[in-house]
Structures are given as structure tokens and as C-alpha cells.
Amino acid sequence: MNNNHNEMDYIIQFCASANLRKAARIVTQVYEKQMQPTGLKVTQYYMLVNVARHKKISISKLGEIMLLDQTTITRNVNILKKSGYVNITKDKNDSRTKSISITDMGLAKLEEATPIWLQIQEKVENGMGKEKYKDLLETLINLQESIELYEG
């Protein structure tokens, strides 16, 4: 690459990866700060929501849903288990597969954290405007689908 400033400016301004990463960091920081009193990271909260929604889910399926690697999933599931929020059991049909289910403590933690999450979510949506927020979600889904097609 030569020192073409126009090309570098274009990359700095329009790189999908860099811009999405910056936006994700900013949004995550807001959620993390507000969720601090619950003791949960936003990823752990979202994991609890998914586990509660599915009643019982394999660790690998949870990773698939959340698009997280095995190491990140395992580390966070272990934190949730130590806190008493989830149980981990081996699958009866396949001892290599571990399933997660939410405990009563986990449900109580969700009841504590969800009103905080709802407040943050409302601020985010209202700050952008509900329609723009819906458009953003639609655009992100389209981007993900187009990249999956490109990669596929």
C-alpha cells in the first residue's frame, strides 16, 4: 500500500469491522456500567436470558446462538455456575455433551437485572428514535446475512 491518503481516509472512515467494533464497545460499556450493581456482565445477563428461555440448553448450542467461541462460553458459564445461577449436567444420551439450566437463584438474578436492562434499552431506543433503532437492527441482520453468503 502506498501512502495514498484518500485510500487511508476511506479505510478509516468506512471499515465495517472497525466501525462496528467501536460501536459495540461503546454500547457494551454503557450496559456494563449500568448492570454493575447486579454483579453481571452484559454477556452473562444475555446468557441467563437464553438459558431461561430454552429451559435446558447445551453449551455448544448456547455458543451458536450467541456467536461466541467455546472458551468464552465455558468461562462465563462457569462463573454463572459458581454464583449458583445455573446448573450444568451431562446429557443422558451423550456424556460428552453438557447442558445448562437456570436455578431459582438465576431466575431471581434475572428479576433483579431485567428492570435495569429495560431502562438501558429504552434509553438506547429513545436516544436513536424507535424507527431508526428498528432500521439499525434490520440493517445489522442484512449485513450479517450478506457476509454469511459471502463467506459461505
DSSP file (Angstrom, degrees, kcal/mol; ACC not computed):
  #  RESIDUE AA STRUCTURE BP1 BP2  ACC     N-H-->O    O-->H-N    N-H-->O    O-->H-N    TCO  KAPPA ALPHA  PHI   PSI    X-CA   Y-CA   Z-CA
    1    1 A M              0   0    0      0, 0.0     2,-0.1     0, 0.0     0, 0.0   0.000 360.0 360.0 360.0 126.5    0.0    0.0    0.0
    2    2 A N        -     0   0    0      1,-0.1     2,-1.4     2,-0.0     0, 0.0  -0.263 360.0 -86.6 -83.0 179.9    1.4    3.3   -1.0
    3    3 A N        +     0   0    0     -2,-0.1     2,-1.0     4,-0.1     3,-0.1  -0.217  66.1 155.9 -84.5  48.0    0.8    6.5    1.0
    4    4 A N     >  -     0   0    0     -2,-1.4     4,-2.2     1,-0.2     3,-0.2  -0.657  26.6-165.6 -77.5 104.3   -2.4    7.3   -0.7
    5    5 A H  H  > S+     0   0    0     -2,-1.0     4,-3.0     1,-0.2     5,-0.2   0.845  85.1  57.1 -63.5 -35.1   -4.2    9.5    1.9
    6    6 A N  H  > S+     0   0    0      2,-0.2     4,-2.2     1,-0.2    -1,-0.2   0.918 108.8  46.4 -62.1 -42.3   -7.5    9.2    0.1
    7    7 A E  H  > S+     0   0    0      2,-0.2     4,-2.4    -3,-0.2    -2,-0.2   0.922 114.3  47.1 -65.7 -44.1   -7.4    5.4    0.4
    8    8 A M  H  X S+     0   0    0     -4,-2.2     4,-2.7     2,-0.2    -2,-0.2   0.909 111.7  50.6 -64.6 -41.9   -6.3    5.5    4.0
    9    9 A D  H  X S+     0   0    0     -4,-3.0     4,-2.5     2,-0.2     5,-0.2   0.900 109.8  51.4 -61.5 -40.4   -9.1    8.0    4.8
   10   10 A Y  H  X S+     0   0    0     -4,-2.2     4,-2.9    -5,-0.2     5,-0.2   0.936 111.1  47.3 -61.6 -46.6  -11.6    5.8    3.1
   11   11 A I  H  X S+     0   0    0     -4,-2.4     4,-1.8     1,-0.2    -2,-0.2   0.934 113.6  47.8 -60.9 -47.0  -10.4    2.8    5.2
   12   12 A I  H  < S+     0   0    0     -4,-2.7    -1,-0.2     1,-0.2    -2,-0.2   0.897 119.0  39.6 -61.2 -41.3  -10.5    4.8    8.4
   13   13 A Q  H  < S+     0   0    0     -4,-2.5    -2,-0.2    -5,-0.2    -1,-0.2   0.856 127.3  27.2 -79.0 -35.7  -14.0    6.2    7.7
   14   14 A F  H  < S+     0   0    0     -4,-2.9     2,-0.3    -5,-0.2    -3,-0.2   0.434  72.8 131.4-115.9   0.9  -15.8    3.2    6.2
   15   15 A C     X  -     0   0    0     -4,-1.8     4,-2.5    -5,-0.2     5,-0.3  -0.393  43.7-155.1 -60.2 116.3  -14.2    0.0    7.5
   16   16 A A  H  > S+     0   0    0     -2,-0.3     4,-2.6     1,-0.2     5,-0.3   0.919  90.5  50.0 -59.7 -45.6  -17.2   -2.1    8.6
   17   17 A S  H  > S+     0   0    0      1,-0.2     4,-2.4     2,-0.2    -1,-0.2   0.942 113.6  43.4 -60.8 -50.3  -15.2   -4.1   11.1
   18   18 A A  H  > S+     0   0    0      1,-0.2     4,-2.3     2,-0.2    -1,-0.2   0.914 116.7  46.4 -64.8 -43.6  -13.6   -1.1   12.8
   19   19 A N  H  X S+     0   0    0     -4,-2.5     4,-2.3     2,-0.2    -1,-0.2   0.897 114.4  46.4 -68.4 -40.4  -16.8    0.9   12.9
   20   20 A L  H  X S+     0   0    0     -4,-2.6     4,-2.7    -5,-0.3    -1,-0.2   0.894 112.3  51.7 -67.6 -38.6  -18.9   -2.0   14.2
   21   21 A R  H  X S+     0   0    0     -4,-2.4     4,-2.4    -5,-0.3    -2,-0.2   0.920 110.5  48.1 -63.2 -43.8  -16.3   -2.8   16.8
   22   22 A K  H  X S+     0   0    0     -4,-2.3     4,-2.3     2,-0.2    -2,-0.2   0.938 113.7  46.9 -61.6 -46.8  -16.2    0.8   18.1
   23   23 A A  H  X S+     0   0    0     -4,-2.3     4,-2.6     1,-0.2     5,-0.2   0.916 111.7  51.1 -62.1 -43.0  -20.0    1.0   18.3
   24   24 A A  H  X S+     0   0    0     -4,-2.7     4,-2.8     1,-0.2    -1,-0.2   0.896 109.6  50.5 -62.2 -40.6  -20.1   -2.4   20.0
   25   25 A R  H  X S+     0   0    0     -4,-2.4     4,-2.6     2,-0.2    -1,-0.2   0.928 111.6  47.3 -63.1 -45.0  -17.6   -1.2   22.6
   26   26 A I  H  X S+     0   0    0     -4,-2.3     4,-1.8     2,-0.2    -2,-0.2   0.941 115.3  44.9 -62.6 -47.6  -19.4    2.0   23.3
   27   27 A V  H  X S+     0   0    0     -4,-2.6     4,-2.2     1,-0.2    -2,-0.2   0.926 113.5  50.6 -63.2 -45.0  -22.8    0.2   23.7
   28   28 A T  H  X S+     0   0    0     -4,-2.8     4,-3.2    -5,-0.2     5,-0.2   0.907 107.2  54.1 -60.5 -42.6  -21.2   -2.6   25.8
   29   29 A Q  H  X S+     0   0    0     -4,-2.6     4,-2.4     1,-0.2    -1,-0.2   0.895 108.5  49.5 -59.1 -40.9  -19.6    0.0   28.1
   30   30 A V  H  X S+     0   0    0     -4,-1.8     4,-2.0     2,-0.2    -2,-0.2   0.946 114.6  43.4 -63.6 -48.8  -23.0    1.6   28.7
   31   31 A Y  H  X S+     0   0    0     -4,-2.2     4,-2.4     1,-0.2    -2,-0.2   0.925 113.8  51.4 -63.4 -44.5  -24.7   -1.7   29.5
   32   32 A E  H  X S+     0   0    0     -4,-3.2     4,-0.9     1,-0.2    -1,-0.2   0.920 110.0  49.1 -59.1 -45.6  -21.8   -2.9   31.7
   33   33 A K  H >< S+     0   0    0     -4,-2.4     3,-0.6    -5,-0.2    -1,-0.2   0.926 115.1  43.1 -61.9 -45.5  -21.7    0.3   33.8
   34   34 A Q  H 3< S+     0   0    0     -4,-2.0    -1,-0.2     1,-0.2    -2,-0.2   0.820 113.9  51.1 -71.5 -30.3  -25.5    0.2   34.4
   35   35 A M  H >X>S+     0   0    0     -4,-2.4     3,-2.1     1,-0.2     5,-0.8   0.561  81.5  99.8 -83.4  -8.1  -25.5   -3.5   35.1
   36   36 A Q  G X<5S+     0   0    0     -4,-0.9     3,-1.7    -3,-0.6    -1,-0.2   0.850  73.0  60.0 -48.0 -45.5  -22.7   -3.3   37.7
   37   37 A P  G 345S+     0   0    0      0, 0.0    -1,-0.3     0, 0.0    -2,-0.1   0.760 102.3  54.9 -59.1 -22.0  -24.9   -3.3   40.7
   38   38 A T  G <45S-     0   0    0     -3,-2.1    -2,-0.2     2,-0.2     3,-0.1   0.675 105.7-128.0 -82.7 -16.7  -26.2   -6.8   39.7
   39   39 A G  T <<5S+     0   0    0     -3,-1.7     2,-0.4    -4,-0.6    -3,-0.1   0.505  70.6 120.1  80.3   3.6  -22.7   -8.2   39.5
   40   40 A L      < -     0   0    0     -5,-0.8    -1,-0.3    69,-0.1     2,-0.2  -0.812  60.3-137.0-103.4 141.6  -23.4   -9.5   36.0
   41   41 A K     >  -     0   0    0     -2,-0.4     4,-2.4    -3,-0.1     5,-0.2  -0.594  34.6-110.6 -80.0 156.9  -21.6   -8.6   32.8
   42   42 A V  H  > S+     0   0    0      1,-0.2     4,-2.5    -2,-0.2     5,-0.2   0.861 120.0  54.7 -61.7 -34.3  -24.0   -8.0   29.9
   43   43 A T  H  > S+     0   0    0      2,-0.2     4,-2.0     1,-0.2    -1,-0.2   0.907 108.8  48.0 -63.5 -41.4  -22.8  -11.2   28.2
   44   44 A Q  H  > S+     0   0    0      2,-0.2     4,-2.5     1,-0.2    -2,-0.2   0.887 110.8  51.3 -67.3 -38.7  -23.6  -13.1   31.4
   45   45 A Y  H  X S+     0   0    0     -4,-2.4     4,-2.4     2,-0.2    -2,-0.2   0.948 110.6  48.2 -60.7 -48.3  -27.1  -11.5   31.6
   46   46 A Y  H  X S+     0   0    0     -4,-2.5     4,-2.2     1,-0.2    -2,-0.2   0.854 110.1  53.1 -63.3 -35.1  -27.8  -12.4   28.0
   47   47 A M  H  X S+     0   0    0     -4,-2.0     4,-2.9     2,-0.2    -1,-0.2   0.939 108.6  49.2 -62.8 -47.3  -26.6  -16.0   28.7
   48   48 A L  H  X S+     0   0    0     -4,-2.5     4,-2.8     1,-0.2     5,-0.2   0.903 109.8  52.0 -59.6 -41.3  -29.0  -16.2   31.6
   49   49 A V  H  X S+     0   0    0     -4,-2.4     4,-2.4     2,-0.2    -1,-0.2   0.933 112.4  45.8 -59.8 -46.2  -31.9  -14.9   29.5
   50   50 A N  H  X S+     0   0    0     -4,-2.2     4,-2.1     2,-0.2    -2,-0.2   0.903 113.2  48.6 -65.5 -41.8  -31.1  -17.5   26.8
   51   51 A V  H  X S+     0   0    0     -4,-2.9     4,-1.0     1,-0.2    51,-0.3   0.927 113.4  47.6 -64.4 -43.9  -30.8  -20.4   29.3
   52   52 A A  H  < S+     0   0    0     -4,-2.8     3,-0.4    -5,-0.2    -2,-0.2   0.899 111.8  51.2 -62.5 -40.4  -34.1  -19.3   31.0
   53   53 A R  H  < S+     0   0    0     -4,-2.4    -1,-0.2    -5,-0.2    -2,-0.2   0.876 117.2  37.8 -65.0 -38.9  -35.8  -19.1   27.6
   54   54 A H  H  < S-     0   0    0     -4,-2.1     2,-3.2    -5,-0.1    -1,-0.2   0.481  91.2-147.8 -93.6  -3.7  -34.7  -22.5   26.5
   55   55 A K  S  < S+     0   0    0     -4,-1.0    47,-0.6    -3,-0.4     2,-0.3  -0.268  83.3  18.6  67.1 -56.6  -35.1  -24.2   29.9
   56   56 A K  E    S+A  101   0A   0     -2,-3.2     2,-0.3    45,-0.2    45,-0.2  -0.979  77.4 169.0-144.5 128.9  -32.2  -26.5   29.2
   57   57 A I  E     -A  100   0A   0     43,-2.2    43,-3.3    -2,-0.3     2,-0.1  -0.997  33.9-112.6-144.4 143.4  -29.6  -25.9   26.5
   58   58 A S  E  >  -A   99   0A   0     -2,-0.3     4,-2.3    41,-0.3    41,-0.3  -0.422  28.2-121.3 -73.2 152.8  -26.3  -27.4   25.5
   59   59 A I  H  > S+     0   0    0     39,-2.2     4,-2.1     1,-0.2     5,-0.1   0.898 114.3  51.3 -60.3 -40.7  -23.2  -25.3   26.0
   60   60 A S  H  > S+     0   0    0     38,-0.3     4,-2.0     2,-0.2    -1,-0.2   0.890 109.2  49.7 -66.9 -38.0  -22.4  -25.6   22.3
   61   61 A K  H  > S+     0   0    0      2,-0.2     4,-2.6     1,-0.2    -1,-0.2   0.899 109.4  52.2 -66.4 -39.8  -26.0  -24.6   21.3
   62   62 A L  H  X S+     0   0    0     -4,-2.3     4,-2.4     1,-0.2    -2,-0.2   0.910 109.2  50.2 -61.0 -42.4  -25.7  -21.5   23.6
   63   63 A G  H  X>S+     0   0    0     -4,-2.1     5,-2.0     2,-0.2     4,-0.9   0.887 110.2  50.8 -61.8 -40.0  -22.4  -20.6   21.9
   64   64 A E  H  <5S+     0   0    0     -4,-2.0     3,-0.5     2,-0.2    -2,-0.2   0.935 111.4  46.9 -61.8 -48.2  -24.1  -20.9   18.5
   65   65 A I  H  <5S+     0   0    0     -4,-2.6    -2,-0.2     1,-0.2    -1,-0.2   0.902 120.2  38.2 -61.5 -42.9  -27.0  -18.7   19.5
   66   66 A M  H  <5S-     0   0    0     -4,-2.4    -1,-0.2    -5,-0.2    -2,-0.2   0.486 104.1-127.5 -90.2  -3.1  -24.7  -16.1   21.0
   67   67 A L  T  <5 +     0   0    0     -4,-0.9     2,-0.3    -3,-0.5    -3,-0.2   0.911  61.3 141.1  54.8  45.7  -22.0  -16.4   18.3
   68   68 A L      < -     0   0    0     -5,-2.0    -1,-0.2    -6,-0.2    -2,-0.1  -0.895  53.7-110.4-117.6 148.6  -19.3  -16.9   21.0
   69   69 A D     >  -     0   0    0     -2,-0.3     4,-2.4    -3,-0.1     5,-0.2  -0.295  33.7-105.3 -73.6 162.5  -16.4  -19.2   20.9
   70   70 A Q  H  > S+     0   0    0      1,-0.2     4,-2.9     2,-0.2     5,-0.2   0.850 118.1  53.9 -57.5 -39.9  -16.2  -22.2   23.2
   71   71 A T  H  > S+     0   0    0      2,-0.2     4,-2.6     1,-0.2    -1,-0.2   0.928 110.6  45.3 -63.5 -46.4  -13.7  -20.7   25.6
   72   72 A T  H  > S+     0   0    0      2,-0.2     4,-2.2     1,-0.2     5,-0.2   0.919 115.6  47.3 -64.2 -44.5  -15.8  -17.5   26.2
   73   73 A I  H  X S+     0   0    0     -4,-2.4     4,-2.9     2,-0.2     5,-0.2   0.957 114.0  46.6 -60.9 -51.2  -18.9  -19.6   26.7
   74   74 A T  H  X S+     0   0    0     -4,-2.9     4,-2.4     1,-0.2    -2,-0.2   0.912 112.0  50.5 -60.1 -45.2  -17.3  -22.0   29.1
   75   75 A R  H  X S+     0   0    0     -4,-2.6     4,-1.7    -5,-0.2    -1,-0.2   0.935 115.6  41.8 -59.1 -47.6  -15.6  -19.3   31.1
   76   76 A N  H  X S+     0   0    0     -4,-2.2     4,-2.4     2,-0.2    -2,-0.2   0.868 112.5  53.0 -72.0 -36.2  -18.9  -17.4   31.6
   77   77 A V  H  X S+     0   0    0     -4,-2.9     4,-2.4    -5,-0.2    -1,-0.2   0.909 108.7  51.4 -63.3 -40.6  -21.0  -20.5   32.2
   78   78 A N  H  X S+     0   0    0     -4,-2.4     4,-2.6    -5,-0.2    -2,-0.2   0.882 108.8  50.6 -64.0 -37.9  -18.5  -21.5   34.9
   79   79 A I  H  X S+     0   0    0     -4,-1.7     4,-1.8     2,-0.2    -2,-0.2   0.928 111.6  47.8 -63.3 -44.6  -18.8  -18.0   36.5
   80   80 A L  H  <>S+     0   0    0     -4,-2.4     5,-2.7     2,-0.2     6,-0.8   0.875 112.1  50.1 -64.3 -37.0  -22.6  -18.3   36.5
   81   81 A K  H ><5S+     0   0    0     -4,-2.4     3,-1.5     4,-0.2    -2,-0.2   0.935 108.8  51.0 -66.3 -46.5  -22.4  -21.8   38.0
   82   82 A K  H 3<5S+     0   0    0     -4,-2.6    -1,-0.2     1,-0.3    -2,-0.2   0.846 108.8  52.7 -58.9 -34.0  -20.1  -20.7   40.8
   83   83 A S  T 3<5S-     0   0    0     -4,-1.8    -1,-0.3    -5,-0.2    -2,-0.2   0.561 117.6-116.3 -78.7  -8.1  -22.6  -17.9   41.5
   84   84 A G  T < 5S+     0   0    0     -3,-1.5    22,-0.5    -4,-0.3    21,-0.4   0.639  83.0 118.4  84.6  15.0  -25.3  -20.5   41.8
   85   85 A Y  S   <S+     0   0    0     -5,-2.7    18,-2.3    20,-0.2     2,-0.3   0.715  74.0  25.7 -89.0 -21.9  -27.3  -19.1   38.8
   86   86 A V  E     -B  102   0A   0     -6,-0.8     2,-0.4    16,-0.3    16,-0.2  -0.959  64.4-139.8-138.5 157.4  -27.1  -22.2   36.5
   87   87 A N  E     -B  101   0A   0     14,-3.0    14,-2.0    -2,-0.3     2,-0.5  -0.904  14.2-151.2-110.2 146.0  -26.7  -26.0   36.8
   88   88 A I  E     +B  100   0A   0     -2,-0.4     2,-0.3    12,-0.2    12,-0.2  -0.981  20.6 173.3-118.4 127.1  -24.5  -28.0   34.4
   89   89 A T  E     -B   99   0A   0     10,-2.6    10,-3.5    -2,-0.5     2,-0.3  -0.940  32.5-112.9-130.6 153.4  -25.4  -31.6   33.7
   90   90 A K  E     -B   98   0A   0     -2,-0.3     8,-0.2     8,-0.2     5,-0.2  -0.645  41.5-104.2 -82.6 142.4  -24.1  -34.2   31.3
   91   91 A D        -     0   0    0      6,-3.2     6,-0.2     3,-0.7    -1,-0.1  -0.431  21.2-136.7 -65.2 136.4  -26.5  -35.3   28.6
   92   92 A K  S    S+     0   0    0      1,-0.2     3,-0.2    -2,-0.1    -1,-0.1   0.837 104.2  40.9 -64.7 -33.1  -28.1  -38.7   29.4
   93   93 A N  S    S+     0   0    0      1,-0.3     2,-0.3     2,-0.0    -1,-0.2   0.712 127.8  27.0 -88.6 -22.3  -27.6  -39.9   25.7
   94   94 A D    >   -     0   0    0      3,-0.2     3,-1.9     1,-0.1    -3,-0.7  -0.847  61.1-164.2-145.8 102.6  -24.1  -38.3   25.2
   95   95 A S  T 3  S+     0   0    0     -2,-0.3    -1,-0.1     1,-0.3    -3,-0.1   0.638  89.6  64.9 -66.2 -12.9  -21.8  -37.9   28.2
   96   96 A R  T 3  S+     0   0    0     -6,-0.1     2,-0.5     2,-0.0    -1,-0.3   0.710  89.5  80.2 -78.6 -20.0  -19.6  -35.5   26.1
   97   97 A T    <   -     0   0    0     -3,-1.9    -6,-3.2    -6,-0.2     2,-0.4  -0.761  66.4-160.7 -94.3 128.0  -22.5  -33.0   25.8
   98   98 A K  E     - B   0  90A   0     -2,-0.5   -39,-2.2    -8,-0.2     2,-0.3  -0.893   4.4-158.0-108.2 137.2  -23.1  -30.7   28.8
   99   99 A S  E     -AB  58  89A   0    -10,-3.5   -10,-2.6    -2,-0.4     2,-0.4  -0.838   4.0-146.6-113.1 152.1  -26.4  -28.9   29.3
  100  100 A I  E     +AB  57  88A   0    -43,-3.3   -43,-2.2    -2,-0.3     2,-0.3  -0.925  15.5 178.5-117.8 140.1  -27.2  -25.8   31.2
  101  101 A S  E     -AB  56  87A   0    -14,-2.0   -14,-3.0    -2,-0.4     2,-0.2  -0.975  30.6-110.6-136.1 154.3  -30.4  -25.0   33.1
  102  102 A I  E     - B   0  86A   0    -47,-0.6   -16,-0.3    -2,-0.3     2,-0.1  -0.584  27.9-144.5 -86.0 144.7  -31.2  -22.0   35.2
  103  103 A T     >  -     0   0    0    -18,-2.3     4,-2.3    -2,-0.2     5,-0.2  -0.452  31.8-100.8 -96.4 173.7  -31.6  -22.2   39.0
  104  104 A D  H  > S+     0   0    0      1,-0.2     4,-2.3     2,-0.2     5,-0.2   0.881 127.1  53.1 -61.8 -37.5  -34.0  -20.4   41.3
  105  105 A M  H  > S+     0   0    0    -21,-0.4     4,-2.3     2,-0.2    -1,-0.2   0.888 107.6  51.6 -63.8 -37.7  -31.1  -18.1   42.2
  106  106 A G  H  > S+     0   0    0    -22,-0.5     4,-2.2   -21,-0.2    -2,-0.2   0.901 109.5  48.8 -64.8 -41.4  -30.6  -17.5   38.5
  107  107 A L  H  X S+     0   0    0     -4,-2.3     4,-2.2     2,-0.2    -2,-0.2   0.894 111.1  50.5 -64.7 -39.4  -34.2  -16.6   38.0
  108  108 A A  H  X S+     0   0    0     -4,-2.3     4,-1.8     2,-0.2    -2,-0.2   0.896 109.1  51.5 -64.5 -39.5  -34.0  -14.2   41.0
  109  109 A K  H  X S+     0   0    0     -4,-2.3     4,-2.7     1,-0.2    -2,-0.2   0.893 108.8  51.2 -64.8 -39.3  -30.9  -12.6   39.4
  110  110 A L  H  X S+     0   0    0     -4,-2.2     4,-2.9     1,-0.2    -1,-0.2   0.904 107.8  52.5 -63.0 -40.7  -32.8  -12.1   36.2
  111  111 A E  H  < S+     0   0    0     -4,-2.2    -1,-0.2     1,-0.2    -2,-0.2   0.857 113.4  44.7 -63.3 -34.1  -35.7  -10.5   38.1
  112  112 A E  H  X S+     0   0    0     -4,-1.8     4,-0.5    -5,-0.1    -2,-0.2   0.907 120.4  38.7 -72.5 -43.4  -33.2   -8.1   39.6
  113  113 A A  H  X S+     0   0    0     -4,-2.7     4,-2.5     1,-0.2     3,-0.4   0.794  99.9  71.8 -83.0 -30.1  -31.3   -7.3   36.4
  114  114 A T  H  X S+     0   0    0     -4,-2.9     4,-3.0     1,-0.2     5,-0.2   0.881  94.3  52.8 -62.1 -41.7  -34.1   -7.2   33.9
  115  115 A P  H  > S+     0   0    0      0, 0.0     4,-1.9     0, 0.0    -1,-0.2   0.890 111.8  48.2 -59.8 -35.6  -35.6   -3.8   35.0
  116  116 A I  H  X S+     0   0    0     -4,-0.5     4,-2.2    -3,-0.4    -2,-0.2   0.936 111.9  48.7 -67.0 -46.1  -32.1   -2.3   34.7
  117  117 A W  H  X S+     0   0    0     -4,-2.5     4,-3.0     1,-0.2     5,-0.2   0.919 109.7  52.7 -58.6 -44.0  -31.6   -3.8   31.3
  118  118 A L  H  X S+     0   0    0     -4,-3.0     4,-2.4     1,-0.2    -1,-0.2   0.884 108.1  51.1 -61.0 -39.0  -35.1   -2.5   30.2
  119  119 A Q  H  X S+     0   0    0     -4,-1.9     4,-2.1    -5,-0.2    -1,-0.2   0.931 113.0  44.8 -63.0 -45.7  -34.1    1.1   31.4
  120  120 A I  H  X S+     0   0    0     -4,-2.2     4,-2.5     1,-0.2    -2,-0.2   0.943 113.4  50.6 -63.2 -47.1  -30.9    1.0   29.4
  121  121 A Q  H  X S+     0   0    0     -4,-3.0     4,-2.8     1,-0.2     5,-0.2   0.897 109.2  51.0 -59.2 -42.3  -32.6   -0.5   26.4
  122  122 A E  H  X S+     0   0    0     -4,-2.4     4,-3.1    -5,-0.2     5,-0.3   0.911 110.0  49.8 -62.5 -42.4  -35.3    2.2   26.5
  123  123 A K  H  X S+     0   0    0     -4,-2.1     4,-2.5     2,-0.2    -2,-0.2   0.914 112.1  48.1 -62.3 -42.5  -32.7    4.9   26.6
  124  124 A V  H  X S+     0   0    0     -4,-2.5     4,-1.6     2,-0.2     5,-0.2   0.949 115.8  43.3 -62.9 -49.3  -30.8    3.4   23.7
  125  125 A E  H  X S+     0   0    0     -4,-2.8     4,-2.2     1,-0.2     8,-0.3   0.922 118.0  44.2 -64.5 -45.0  -34.0    3.1   21.6
  126  126 A N  H  < S+     0   0    0     -4,-3.1    -1,-0.2    -5,-0.2    -2,-0.2   0.861 108.6  58.4 -69.2 -34.6  -35.3    6.5   22.6
  127  127 A G  H  < S+     0   0    0     -4,-2.5    -1,-0.2    -5,-0.3    -2,-0.2   0.879 119.0  30.1 -61.5 -38.1  -32.0    8.2   22.0
  128  128 A M  H  < S-     0   0    0     -4,-1.6    -2,-0.2    -5,-0.2    -1,-0.2   0.753 121.4-105.0 -86.9 -28.2  -31.9    7.0   18.4
  129  129 A G     X  -     0   0    0     -4,-2.2     4,-2.5    -5,-0.2     5,-0.2   0.149  27.0-101.0  98.8 134.1  -35.6    7.1   17.9
  130  130 A K  H  > S+     0   0    0      1,-0.2     4,-2.5     2,-0.2     5,-0.2   0.883 121.0  48.1 -57.8 -43.1  -37.6    3.8   17.8
  131  131 A E  H  > S+     0   0    0      2,-0.2     4,-2.6     1,-0.2    -1,-0.2   0.921 112.4  47.9 -66.5 -43.6  -37.8    3.7   14.0
  132  132 A K  H  > S+     0   0    0      2,-0.2     4,-2.5     1,-0.2    -1,-0.2   0.887 111.4  52.1 -63.4 -37.3  -34.1    4.4   13.5
  133  133 A Y  H  X S+     0   0    0     -4,-2.5     4,-2.4    -8,-0.3    -2,-0.2   0.933 109.9  47.8 -64.5 -45.3  -33.4    1.7   16.0
  134  134 A K  H  X S+     0   0    0     -4,-2.5     4,-2.4     1,-0.2    -2,-0.2   0.915 112.3  50.4 -59.7 -43.0  -35.6   -0.8   14.2
  135  135 A D  H  X S+     0   0    0     -4,-2.6     4,-2.8     1,-0.2    -2,-0.2   0.899 108.4  52.8 -61.4 -41.0  -33.9    0.2   10.9
  136  136 A L  H  X S+     0   0    0     -4,-2.5     4,-2.7     2,-0.2    -2,-0.2   0.936 109.4  48.0 -60.4 -47.1  -30.5   -0.3   12.6
  137  137 A L  H  X S+     0   0    0     -4,-2.4     4,-2.3     1,-0.2    -2,-0.2   0.916 112.7  49.0 -60.6 -43.0  -31.4   -3.9   13.7
  138  138 A E  H  X S+     0   0    0     -4,-2.4     4,-2.5     1,-0.2    -1,-0.2   0.915 111.6  49.4 -61.8 -43.8  -32.7   -4.7   10.2
  139  139 A T  H  X S+     0   0    0     -4,-2.8     4,-2.6     2,-0.2    -2,-0.2   0.902 110.0  50.8 -63.0 -42.1  -29.5   -3.3    8.7
  140  140 A L  H  X S+     0   0    0     -4,-2.7     4,-2.5     2,-0.2    -1,-0.2   0.894 110.7  49.0 -64.0 -39.7  -27.4   -5.4   11.0
  141  141 A I  H  X S+     0   0    0     -4,-2.3     4,-2.7     2,-0.2    -2,-0.2   0.929 112.0  48.8 -64.1 -44.9  -29.3   -8.5   10.2
  142  142 A N  H  X S+     0   0    0     -4,-2.5     4,-2.6     2,-0.2    -2,-0.2   0.903 111.4  50.1 -60.9 -41.5  -28.9   -7.8    6.5
  143  143 A L  H  X S+     0   0    0     -4,-2.6     4,-2.3     2,-0.2     5,-0.2   0.935 111.2  48.3 -61.9 -46.8  -25.2   -7.2    6.9
  144  144 A Q  H  X S+     0   0    0     -4,-2.5     4,-2.4     1,-0.2    -2,-0.2   0.922 113.2  47.8 -60.3 -44.9  -24.8  -10.5    8.8
  145  145 A E  H  X S+     0   0    0     -4,-2.7     4,-2.2     1,-0.2    -1,-0.2   0.903 111.5  49.7 -64.3 -41.5  -26.7  -12.4    6.2
  146  146 A S  H  X S+     0   0    0     -4,-2.6     4,-2.1     1,-0.2    -1,-0.2   0.883 112.4  47.6 -67.2 -36.5  -24.8  -10.8    3.3
  147  147 A I  H  X S+     0   0    0     -4,-2.3     4,-2.9     2,-0.2     5,-0.2   0.893 109.8  52.9 -70.2 -38.8  -21.4  -11.7    5.0
  148  148 A E  H  X S+     0   0    0     -4,-2.4     4,-2.4    -5,-0.2    -2,-0.2   0.898 110.6  48.1 -62.2 -39.2  -22.6  -15.2    5.7
  149  149 A L  H  < S+     0   0    0     -4,-2.2    -2,-0.2     2,-0.2    -1,-0.2   0.916 112.9  48.3 -64.5 -43.1  -23.4  -15.6    2.0
  150  150 A Y  H  < S+     0   0    0     -4,-2.1    -2,-0.2     1,-0.2    -1,-0.2   0.905 117.8  40.7 -62.7 -43.2  -20.1  -14.1    1.0
  151  151 A E  H  <        0   0    0     -4,-2.9    -2,-0.2     1,-0.2    -1,-0.2   0.826 360.0 360.0 -73.7 -33.0  -18.3  -16.5    3.5
  152  152 A G     <        0   0    0     -4,-2.4    -1,-0.2    -5,-0.2    -2,-0.2   0.453 360.0 360.0 -64.2 360.0  -20.5  -19.5    2.6
